[in-house]
Amino acid sequence: MKILILGGTSEASELVSLLAEHPEITATLSLAGRTRAPITPKASNIKTRIGGFGGAAGLANYLEHEEISALICATHPFARNMPFNAQEAAKIAGVPLIFILRPQWQAENGDKWIEVQDNSQVLAALGEEPKNVFLTVGSMELWQYSTAPQHRYLVRSIDEIEEKPLMGATYITARPPFTVESEKELMREFGAEYVISKNSGGSATRAKLIAARELGIPVILIARPHRPSGKQAATAKEAMAWLVEERSDD
Ligand code: NAP
């Protein structure tokens, strides 16, 4: 069985680890190429490719040309294009598809969450008065905050951001997972008054929410974008079980 995993998430990495125990399945892990030094699999039945396919048609071509028998879309819950491309390409090529979509974070007692739809609503919620804002929305969307230069931003990203869109912001690099204690220390040191985050879900970056709750800091949380319908797994393990089933149906 030959499969393609559209990756870039901890679930994709976990699935790759599970596949190392299944030499009868050969897999290709596909990455968009946004992270400069991605962690790539070592197992001999898994190879890595990097870069786009050229839309849904390009992906369908790849599926047909490489004779892929199952497609796993394990891109980030906020990836806008790839899930739709995967759905269309799988249909064109007649390849079974499953999405891995981790559950959203849910508010708990003591959380001060302001739930919004997008970055423009984040800015509206922040208001006109200058605030200290810990911004964790990812480097591709920072430019949207340049219209609100009155705030003091702390920006965290995995790789160093070369073209920094926010003048006067503090930029730091760090790779998740983070601990609650280190998140609290960072927020205290910066004097964070707001934390801005996408509702990504998962454990790797959840510590910031717990830290904010314990420090009484409000979190402005951006809701997930619209997703295509289709077969869905919440974890890598569930996707692995589906693959084993697909294989026995072959
Ligand atoms: P996107 O809107 O879904 O993707 C934009 C384009 O990048 C796609 O049309 C595709 O190009 C290419 N692409 C995306 N994922 C790919 C993959 N796994 N393998 C090969 N090409 C891929 O997603 P995005 O928001 O730009 O994010 C890019 C990547 O970063 C995704 O893999 C996502 O999982 C990861 N990521 C995103 C976020 C976020 O908040 N958006 C956060 C963490 C990680 P073609 O059309 O040419 O095939």
py3Dmol code that shows the C-alpha trace and the ligand (Angstrom):
import py3Dmol

protein = """\
ATOM      1  CA  MET A   1       0.000   0.000   0.000  1.00  0.00           C
ATOM      2  CA  LYS A   2       1.344   3.429  -0.967  1.00  0.00           C
ATOM      3  CA  ILE A   3      -0.023   6.464   0.854  1.00  0.00           C
ATOM      4  CA  LEU A   4       0.413  10.232   0.819  1.00  0.00           C
ATOM      5  CA  ILE A   5       0.273  12.301   4.019  1.00  0.00           C
ATOM      6  CA  LEU A   6      -0.273  16.043   3.727  1.00  0.00           C
ATOM      7  CA  GLY A   7       1.567  17.113   6.851  1.00  0.00           C
ATOM      8  CA  GLY A   8       2.879  20.055   8.823  1.00  0.00           C
ATOM      9  CA  THR A   9       1.276  19.109  12.166  1.00  0.00           C
ATOM     10  CA  SER A  10       2.111  17.033  15.235  1.00  0.00           C
ATOM     11  CA  GLU A  11      -0.595  14.529  14.149  1.00  0.00           C
ATOM     12  CA  ALA A  12       1.203  13.990  10.824  1.00  0.00           C
ATOM     13  CA  SER A  13       4.473  13.378  12.713  1.00  0.00           C
ATOM     14  CA  GLU A  14       2.695  10.963  15.056  1.00  0.00           C
ATOM     15  CA  LEU A  15       1.208   9.052  12.122  1.00  0.00           C
ATOM     16  CA  VAL A  16       4.678   8.816  10.587  1.00  0.00           C
ATOM     17  CA  SER A  17       5.978   7.294  13.861  1.00  0.00           C
ATOM     18  CA  LEU A  18       3.119   4.766  13.862  1.00  0.00           C
ATOM     19  CA  LEU A  19       3.846   3.868  10.233  1.00  0.00           C
ATOM     20  CA  ALA A  20       7.431   2.986  11.093  1.00  0.00           C
ATOM     21  CA  GLU A  21       5.922  -0.170  12.641  1.00  0.00           C
ATOM     22  CA  HIS A  22       4.121  -1.015   9.350  1.00  0.00           C
ATOM     23  CA  PRO A  23       6.785  -1.753   6.717  1.00  0.00           C
ATOM     24  CA  GLU A  24       4.044  -3.148   4.425  1.00  0.00           C
ATOM     25  CA  ILE A  25       2.859   0.457   3.932  1.00  0.00           C
ATOM     26  CA  THR A  26       5.097   2.926   2.115  1.00  0.00           C
ATOM     27  CA  ALA A  27       4.361   6.563   2.760  1.00  0.00           C
ATOM     28  CA  THR A  28       5.328   9.976   1.486  1.00  0.00           C
ATOM     29  CA  LEU A  29       5.098  12.881   3.915  1.00  0.00           C
ATOM     30  CA  SER A  30       4.410  16.108   2.065  1.00  0.00           C
ATOM     31  CA  LEU A  31       5.301  19.461   3.645  1.00  0.00           C
ATOM     32  CA  ALA A  32       4.469  22.928   2.361  1.00  0.00           C
ATOM     33  CA  GLY A  33       8.012  24.128   3.109  1.00  0.00           C
ATOM     34  CA  ARG A  34       7.102  26.926   5.527  1.00  0.00           C
ATOM     35  CA  THR A  35       9.444  25.753   8.321  1.00  0.00           C
ATOM     36  CA  ARG A  36      13.122  26.140   7.472  1.00  0.00           C
ATOM     37  CA  ALA A  37      14.399  23.016   9.256  1.00  0.00           C
ATOM     38  CA  PRO A  38      11.442  20.622   9.485  1.00  0.00           C
ATOM     39  CA  ILE A  39      11.765  17.405  11.465  1.00  0.00           C
ATOM     40  CA  THR A  40      11.713  14.681   8.804  1.00  0.00           C
ATOM     41  CA  PRO A  41      11.082  10.933   9.275  1.00  0.00           C
ATOM     42  CA  LYS A  42      13.950   8.453   9.552  1.00  0.00           C
ATOM     43  CA  ALA A  43      12.085   5.168   8.884  1.00  0.00           C
ATOM     44  CA  SER A  44      13.003   3.509   5.563  1.00  0.00           C
ATOM     45  CA  ASN A  45       9.363   3.085   4.440  1.00  0.00           C
ATOM     46  CA  ILE A  46       8.729   6.855   4.637  1.00  0.00           C
ATOM     47  CA  LYS A  47      10.106   9.572   2.411  1.00  0.00           C
ATOM     48  CA  THR A  48       9.581  13.322   2.491  1.00  0.00           C
ATOM     49  CA  ARG A  49       8.735  15.737  -0.306  1.00  0.00           C
ATOM     50  CA  ILE A  50       8.531  19.516   0.074  1.00  0.00           C
ATOM     51  CA  GLY A  51       6.480  22.152  -1.782  1.00  0.00           C
ATOM     52  CA  GLY A  52       3.062  22.640  -3.351  1.00  0.00           C
ATOM     53  CA  PHE A  53       1.530  20.392  -6.017  1.00  0.00           C
ATOM     54  CA  GLY A  54      -0.056  23.140  -8.113  1.00  0.00           C
ATOM     55  CA  GLY A  55      -3.618  23.157  -6.794  1.00  0.00           C
ATOM     56  CA  ALA A  56      -6.151  20.335  -6.731  1.00  0.00           C
ATOM     57  CA  ALA A  57      -5.378  19.330 -10.341  1.00  0.00           C
ATOM     58  CA  GLY A  58      -1.649  19.059  -9.578  1.00  0.00           C
ATOM     59  CA  LEU A  59      -2.361  16.961  -6.508  1.00  0.00           C
ATOM     60  CA  ALA A  60      -4.740  14.690  -8.466  1.00  0.00           C
ATOM     61  CA  ASN A  61      -1.986  14.216 -11.050  1.00  0.00           C
ATOM     62  CA  TYR A  62       0.487  13.285  -8.340  1.00  0.00           C
ATOM     63  CA  LEU A  63      -1.945  10.767  -6.808  1.00  0.00           C
ATOM     64  CA  GLU A  64      -2.457   9.102 -10.189  1.00  0.00           C
ATOM     65  CA  HIS A  65       1.177   9.207 -11.309  1.00  0.00           C
ATOM     66  CA  GLU A  66       2.496   7.849  -7.980  1.00  0.00           C
ATOM     67  CA  GLU A  67      -0.306   5.259  -7.771  1.00  0.00           C
ATOM     68  CA  ILE A  68      -1.312   6.400  -4.291  1.00  0.00           C
ATOM     69  CA  SER A  69      -3.976   4.192  -2.731  1.00  0.00           C
ATOM     70  CA  ALA A  70      -4.949   6.385   0.269  1.00  0.00           C
ATOM     71  CA  LEU A  71      -4.623  10.084   1.083  1.00  0.00           C
ATOM     72  CA  ILE A  72      -4.381  11.500   4.605  1.00  0.00           C
ATOM     73  CA  CYS A  73      -4.874  15.230   4.976  1.00  0.00           C
ATOM     74  CA  ALA A  74      -3.199  16.091   8.277  1.00  0.00           C
ATOM     75  CA  THR A  75      -2.671  19.785   7.647  1.00  0.00           C
ATOM     76  CA  HIS A  76      -3.252  22.407  10.353  1.00  0.00           C
ATOM     77  CA  PRO A  77      -6.876  23.229  11.342  1.00  0.00           C
ATOM     78  CA  PHE A  78      -6.233  26.756   9.985  1.00  0.00           C
ATOM     79  CA  ALA A  79      -4.811  25.644   6.610  1.00  0.00           C
ATOM     80  CA  ARG A  80      -7.336  27.175   4.199  1.00  0.00           C
ATOM     81  CA  ASN A  81      -6.575  25.610   0.797  1.00  0.00           C
ATOM     82  CA  MET A  82      -5.120  22.165   1.247  1.00  0.00           C
ATOM     83  CA  PRO A  83      -8.169  20.408   2.778  1.00  0.00           C
ATOM     84  CA  PHE A  84     -10.324  21.564  -0.175  1.00  0.00           C
ATOM     85  CA  ASN A  85      -7.601  20.626  -2.677  1.00  0.00           C
ATOM     86  CA  ALA A  86      -7.318  17.207  -1.036  1.00  0.00           C
ATOM     87  CA  GLN A  87     -11.067  16.657  -1.262  1.00  0.00           C
ATOM     88  CA  GLU A  88     -11.193  17.598  -4.947  1.00  0.00           C
ATOM     89  CA  ALA A  89      -8.032  15.701  -5.915  1.00  0.00           C
ATOM     90  CA  ALA A  90      -9.150  12.536  -4.115  1.00  0.00           C
ATOM     91  CA  LYS A  91     -12.435  12.701  -6.016  1.00  0.00           C
ATOM     92  CA  ILE A  92     -10.708  13.192  -9.393  1.00  0.00           C
ATOM     93  CA  ALA A  93      -8.201  10.388  -8.781  1.00  0.00           C
ATOM     94  CA  GLY A  94     -10.695   8.057  -7.036  1.00  0.00           C
ATOM     95  CA  VAL A  95      -8.470   7.746  -3.960  1.00  0.00           C
ATOM     96  CA  PRO A  96      -9.938   7.273  -0.444  1.00  0.00           C
ATOM     97  CA  LEU A  97      -9.292  10.273   1.814  1.00  0.00           C
ATOM     98  CA  ILE A  98      -9.346  10.910   5.545  1.00  0.00           C
ATOM     99  CA  PHE A  99      -8.783  14.207   7.368  1.00  0.00           C
ATOM    100  CA  ILE A 100      -7.053  14.328  10.711  1.00  0.00           C
ATOM    101  CA  LEU A 101      -8.605  17.187  12.644  1.00  0.00           C
ATOM    102  CA  ARG A 102      -7.763  17.588  16.303  1.00  0.00           C
ATOM    103  CA  PRO A 103     -10.561  18.763  18.648  1.00  0.00           C
ATOM    104  CA  GLN A 104     -10.840  22.468  19.371  1.00  0.00           C
ATOM    105  CA  TRP A 105      -9.877  23.888  22.744  1.00  0.00           C
ATOM    106  CA  GLN A 106     -12.851  24.391  25.086  1.00  0.00           C
ATOM    107  CA  ALA A 107     -13.038  27.128  27.726  1.00  0.00           C
ATOM    108  CA  GLU A 108     -12.660  26.016  31.335  1.00  0.00           C
ATOM    109  CA  ASN A 109     -13.538  27.663  34.645  1.00  0.00           C
ATOM    110  CA  GLY A 110     -11.515  30.835  35.076  1.00  0.00           C
ATOM    111  CA  ASP A 111     -10.770  31.338  31.378  1.00  0.00           C
ATOM    112  CA  LYS A 112     -11.354  34.876  30.099  1.00  0.00           C
ATOM    113  CA  TRP A 113     -11.877  34.125  26.422  1.00  0.00           C
ATOM    114  CA  ILE A 114     -13.108  36.523  23.789  1.00  0.00           C
ATOM    115  CA  GLU A 115     -14.006  34.405  20.752  1.00  0.00           C
ATOM    116  CA  VAL A 116     -13.772  36.101  17.358  1.00  0.00           C
ATOM    117  CA  GLN A 117     -13.857  35.107  13.682  1.00  0.00           C
ATOM    118  CA  ASP A 118     -10.690  36.723  12.327  1.00  0.00           C
ATOM    119  CA  ASN A 119      -7.798  39.136  12.895  1.00  0.00           C
ATOM    120  CA  SER A 120      -9.878  42.235  12.139  1.00  0.00           C
ATOM    121  CA  GLN A 121     -12.220  41.274  14.981  1.00  0.00           C
ATOM    122  CA  VAL A 122      -9.176  40.750  17.217  1.00  0.00           C
ATOM    123  CA  LEU A 123      -8.145  44.339  16.513  1.00  0.00           C
ATOM    124  CA  ALA A 124     -11.647  45.593  17.269  1.00  0.00           C
ATOM    125  CA  ALA A 125     -11.624  43.700  20.578  1.00  0.00           C
ATOM    126  CA  LEU A 126      -8.222  45.182  21.512  1.00  0.00           C
ATOM    127  CA  GLY A 127      -9.574  48.705  21.026  1.00  0.00           C
ATOM    128  CA  GLU A 128      -7.801  52.004  20.521  1.00  0.00           C
ATOM    129  CA  GLU A 129      -5.922  52.265  23.826  1.00  0.00           C
ATOM    130  CA  PRO A 130      -2.349  50.856  23.678  1.00  0.00           C
ATOM    131  CA  LYS A 131      -2.036  47.335  25.123  1.00  0.00           C
ATOM    132  CA  ASN A 132       0.739  44.796  25.642  1.00  0.00           C
ATOM    133  CA  VAL A 133      -0.227  41.996  23.270  1.00  0.00           C
ATOM    134  CA  PHE A 134       1.305  38.509  23.106  1.00  0.00           C
ATOM    135  CA  LEU A 135       0.627  37.615  19.478  1.00  0.00           C
ATOM    136  CA  THR A 136       0.770  33.913  18.521  1.00  0.00           C
ATOM    137  CA  VAL A 137      -1.126  33.841  15.221  1.00  0.00           C
ATOM    138  CA  GLY A 138       1.806  32.723  13.028  1.00  0.00           C
ATOM    139  CA  SER A 139       4.113  34.800  10.880  1.00  0.00           C
ATOM    140  CA  MET A 140       1.926  34.868   7.743  1.00  0.00           C
ATOM    141  CA  GLU A 141      -0.806  36.989   9.341  1.00  0.00           C
ATOM    142  CA  LEU A 142       1.266  39.524  11.291  1.00  0.00           C
ATOM    143  CA  TRP A 143       0.922  42.219   8.656  1.00  0.00           C
ATOM    144  CA  GLN A 144      -2.742  42.556   9.607  1.00  0.00           C
ATOM    145  CA  TYR A 145      -1.643  44.076  12.932  1.00  0.00           C
ATOM    146  CA  SER A 146       0.353  46.859  11.275  1.00  0.00           C
ATOM    147  CA  THR A 147      -2.872  48.918  11.181  1.00  0.00           C
ATOM    148  CA  ALA A 148      -2.784  49.051  15.003  1.00  0.00           C
ATOM    149  CA  PRO A 149       0.741  50.328  15.773  1.00  0.00           C
ATOM    150  CA  GLN A 150      -0.382  51.765  19.128  1.00  0.00           C
ATOM    151  CA  HIS A 151      -0.045  48.304  20.731  1.00  0.00           C
ATOM    152  CA  ARG A 152       3.202  46.808  21.976  1.00  0.00           C
ATOM    153  CA  TYR A 153       3.523  43.314  20.486  1.00  0.00           C
ATOM    154  CA  LEU A 154       5.441  40.230  21.543  1.00  0.00           C
ATOM    155  CA  VAL A 155       5.649  37.942  18.484  1.00  0.00           C
ATOM    156  CA  ARG A 156       6.706  34.306  18.724  1.00  0.00           C
ATOM    157  CA  SER A 157       7.500  32.116  15.718  1.00  0.00           C
ATOM    158  CA  ILE A 158       9.370  28.857  15.066  1.00  0.00           C
ATOM    159  CA  ASP A 159      11.805  30.431  12.570  1.00  0.00           C
ATOM    160  CA  GLU A 160      13.219  33.912  12.703  1.00  0.00           C
ATOM    161  CA  ILE A 161      11.007  36.298  10.716  1.00  0.00           C
ATOM    162  CA  GLU A 162      13.242  38.061   8.216  1.00  0.00           C
ATOM    163  CA  GLU A 163      10.897  40.779   7.004  1.00  0.00           C
ATOM    164  CA  LYS A 164       9.361  42.025  10.206  1.00  0.00           C
ATOM    165  CA  PRO A 165       6.018  43.702   9.493  1.00  0.00           C
ATOM    166  CA  LEU A 166       5.479  45.209  12.969  1.00  0.00           C
ATOM    167  CA  MET A 167       7.749  48.094  13.858  1.00  0.00           C
ATOM    168  CA  GLY A 168       8.828  48.179  17.496  1.00  0.00           C
ATOM    169  CA  ALA A 169       7.581  44.648  18.227  1.00  0.00           C
ATOM    170  CA  THR A 170       9.652  42.166  20.228  1.00  0.00           C
ATOM    171  CA  TYR A 171      10.340  39.048  18.124  1.00  0.00           C
ATOM    172  CA  ILE A 172      11.326  35.733  19.682  1.00  0.00           C
ATOM    173  CA  THR A 173      11.792  32.242  18.226  1.00  0.00           C
ATOM    174  CA  ALA A 174      10.863  28.986  19.962  1.00  0.00           C
ATOM    175  CA  ARG A 175       9.605  25.569  18.910  1.00  0.00           C
ATOM    176  CA  PRO A 176       6.630  23.998  20.763  1.00  0.00           C
ATOM    177  CA  PRO A 177       5.784  22.193  23.033  1.00  0.00           C
ATOM    178  CA  PHE A 178       5.882  24.850  25.780  1.00  0.00           C
ATOM    179  CA  THR A 179       5.346  24.463  29.525  1.00  0.00           C
ATOM    180  CA  VAL A 180       2.839  26.409  31.633  1.00  0.00           C
ATOM    181  CA  GLU A 181       5.663  27.714  33.842  1.00  0.00           C
ATOM    182  CA  SER A 182       7.747  29.029  30.922  1.00  0.00           C
ATOM    183  CA  GLU A 183       4.630  30.604  29.367  1.00  0.00           C
ATOM    184  CA  LYS A 184       3.786  32.341  32.653  1.00  0.00           C
ATOM    185  CA  GLU A 185       7.312  33.639  32.973  1.00  0.00           C
ATOM    186  CA  LEU A 186       7.249  34.991  29.409  1.00  0.00           C
ATOM    187  CA  MET A 187       3.865  36.689  29.925  1.00  0.00           C
ATOM    188  CA  ARG A 188       4.922  38.202  33.263  1.00  0.00           C
ATOM    189  CA  GLU A 189       8.243  39.445  31.895  1.00  0.00           C
ATOM    190  CA  PHE A 190       6.509  41.112  28.933  1.00  0.00           C
ATOM    191  CA  GLY A 191       3.612  42.396  31.021  1.00  0.00           C
ATOM    192  CA  ALA A 192       1.083  40.765  28.685  1.00  0.00           C
ATOM    193  CA  GLU A 193      -2.427  42.246  28.910  1.00  0.00           C
ATOM    194  CA  TYR A 194      -3.859  40.090  26.110  1.00  0.00           C
ATOM    195  CA  VAL A 195      -2.913  36.788  24.454  1.00  0.00           C
ATOM    196  CA  ILE A 196      -4.000  36.344  20.827  1.00  0.00           C
ATOM    197  CA  SER A 197      -4.284  32.813  19.490  1.00  0.00           C
ATOM    198  CA  LYS A 198      -6.015  30.709  16.898  1.00  0.00           C
ATOM    199  CA  ASN A 199      -8.188  27.907  18.275  1.00  0.00           C
ATOM    200  CA  SER A 200      -5.684  25.368  16.987  1.00  0.00           C
ATOM    201  CA  GLY A 201      -6.401  22.695  19.597  1.00  0.00           C
ATOM    202  CA  GLY A 202      -3.873  20.056  20.633  1.00  0.00           C
ATOM    203  CA  SER A 203      -1.388  19.884  23.474  1.00  0.00           C
ATOM    204  CA  ALA A 204       1.767  21.415  21.943  1.00  0.00           C
ATOM    205  CA  THR A 205       0.695  25.057  22.375  1.00  0.00           C
ATOM    206  CA  ARG A 206      -2.080  24.739  24.961  1.00  0.00           C
ATOM    207  CA  ALA A 207       0.179  25.834  27.845  1.00  0.00           C
ATOM    208  CA  LYS A 208      -0.309  29.509  26.907  1.00  0.00           C
ATOM    209  CA  LEU A 209      -4.057  29.187  27.612  1.00  0.00           C
ATOM    210  CA  ILE A 210      -3.469  27.649  31.036  1.00  0.00           C
ATOM    211  CA  ALA A 211      -0.818  30.265  31.826  1.00  0.00           C
ATOM    212  CA  ALA A 212      -3.197  33.077  30.801  1.00  0.00           C
ATOM    213  CA  ARG A 213      -5.976  31.593  32.964  1.00  0.00           C
ATOM    214  CA  GLU A 214      -3.676  31.320  35.990  1.00  0.00           C
ATOM    215  CA  LEU A 215      -2.479  34.912  35.519  1.00  0.00           C
ATOM    216  CA  GLY A 216      -6.008  36.256  34.836  1.00  0.00           C
ATOM    217  CA  ILE A 217      -5.061  37.468  31.332  1.00  0.00           C
ATOM    218  CA  PRO A 218      -7.791  37.558  28.650  1.00  0.00           C
ATOM    219  CA  VAL A 219      -7.262  35.453  25.534  1.00  0.00           C
ATOM    220  CA  ILE A 220      -8.693  36.551  22.191  1.00  0.00           C
ATOM    221  CA  LEU A 221      -9.277  33.305  20.337  1.00  0.00           C
ATOM    222  CA  ILE A 222      -9.809  33.123  16.571  1.00  0.00           C
ATOM    223  CA  ALA A 223     -12.352  30.527  15.382  1.00  0.00           C
ATOM    224  CA  ARG A 224     -11.415  27.903  12.795  1.00  0.00           C
ATOM    225  CA  PRO A 225     -12.104  28.492   9.113  1.00  0.00           C
ATOM    226  CA  HIS A 226     -14.740  26.553   7.182  1.00  0.00           C
ATOM    227  CA  ARG A 227     -13.641  22.973   6.368  1.00  0.00           C
ATOM    228  CA  PRO A 228     -14.701  20.484   3.702  1.00  0.00           C
ATOM    229  CA  SER A 229     -16.891  17.580   4.747  1.00  0.00           C
ATOM    230  CA  GLY A 230     -15.560  14.037   4.595  1.00  0.00           C
ATOM    231  CA  LYS A 231     -14.240  11.151   6.651  1.00  0.00           C
ATOM    232  CA  GLN A 232     -12.506  12.464   9.744  1.00  0.00           C
ATOM    233  CA  ALA A 233     -10.166  11.207  12.467  1.00  0.00           C
ATOM    234  CA  ALA A 234      -9.398  13.169  15.639  1.00  0.00           C
ATOM    235  CA  THR A 235      -6.018  11.515  16.197  1.00  0.00           C
ATOM    236  CA  ALA A 236      -3.188   9.843  14.293  1.00  0.00           C
ATOM    237  CA  LYS A 237      -4.144   6.528  15.922  1.00  0.00           C
ATOM    238  CA  GLU A 238      -7.667   6.735  14.483  1.00  0.00           C
ATOM    239  CA  ALA A 239      -6.233   7.478  11.032  1.00  0.00           C
ATOM    240  CA  MET A 240      -3.881   4.491  11.398  1.00  0.00           C
ATOM    241  CA  ALA A 241      -6.839   2.209  12.208  1.00  0.00           C
ATOM    242  CA  TRP A 242      -8.617   3.492   9.076  1.00  0.00           C
ATOM    243  CA  LEU A 243      -5.509   2.784   6.978  1.00  0.00           C
ATOM    244  CA  VAL A 244      -5.257  -0.782   8.265  1.00  0.00           C
ATOM    245  CA  GLU A 245      -8.933  -1.258   7.372  1.00  0.00           C
ATOM    246  CA  GLU A 246      -8.433   0.245   3.900  1.00  0.00           C
ATOM    247  CA  ARG A 247      -5.490  -2.078   3.362  1.00  0.00           C
ATOM    248  CA  SER A 248      -7.485  -5.167   4.251  1.00  0.00           C
ATOM    249  CA  ASP A 249     -10.202  -4.021   1.808  1.00  0.00           C
ATOM    250  CA  ASP A 250      -7.616  -3.753  -1.004  1.00  0.00           C
TER     251      ASP A 250
END
"""
ligand_1 = """\
48
NAP
P -3.004 26.293 2.904
O -3.689 27.594 2.713
O -3.854 25.101 3.003
O -1.926 26.026 1.786
C -1.463 26.976 0.819
C -0.742 26.202 -0.257
O 0.455 25.625 0.259
C -1.543 25.014 -0.791
O -2.470 25.430 -1.797
C -0.452 24.108 -1.308
O 0.057 24.548 -2.557
C 0.650 24.329 -0.287
N 0.598 23.329 0.785
C -0.059 23.411 1.979
N 0.154 22.329 2.723
C 0.960 21.531 1.995
C 1.537 20.254 2.235
N 1.352 19.593 3.393
N 2.315 19.713 1.254
C 2.532 20.396 0.079
N 2.016 21.597 -0.186
C 1.243 22.164 0.764
O -2.116 26.302 4.228
P -1.271 27.472 4.925
O -2.100 28.141 5.941
O -0.596 28.292 3.858
O -0.222 26.575 5.697
C 0.834 25.925 5.010
C 1.284 24.733 5.807
O 1.628 25.112 7.150
C 0.206 23.646 5.905
O 0.796 22.414 5.614
C -0.276 23.719 7.333
O -0.593 22.444 7.833
C 0.926 24.321 8.077
N 0.497 25.174 9.206
C -0.413 26.181 8.989
C -0.810 26.947 10.063
C -1.832 28.056 9.905
O -2.210 28.650 10.928
N -2.314 28.359 8.723
C -0.272 26.706 11.353
C 0.658 25.677 11.513
C 1.024 24.914 10.431
P -0.446 23.903 -3.959
O -1.843 24.416 -4.140
O 0.534 24.408 -4.956
O -0.416 22.406 -3.797
"""
view = py3Dmol.view(width=600, height=400)
view.addModel(protein, "pdb")
view.setStyle({"model": 0}, {"cartoon": {"style": "trace"}})
view.addModel(ligand_1, "xyz")
view.setStyle({"model": 1}, {"stick": {}})
view.zoomTo()
view.show()
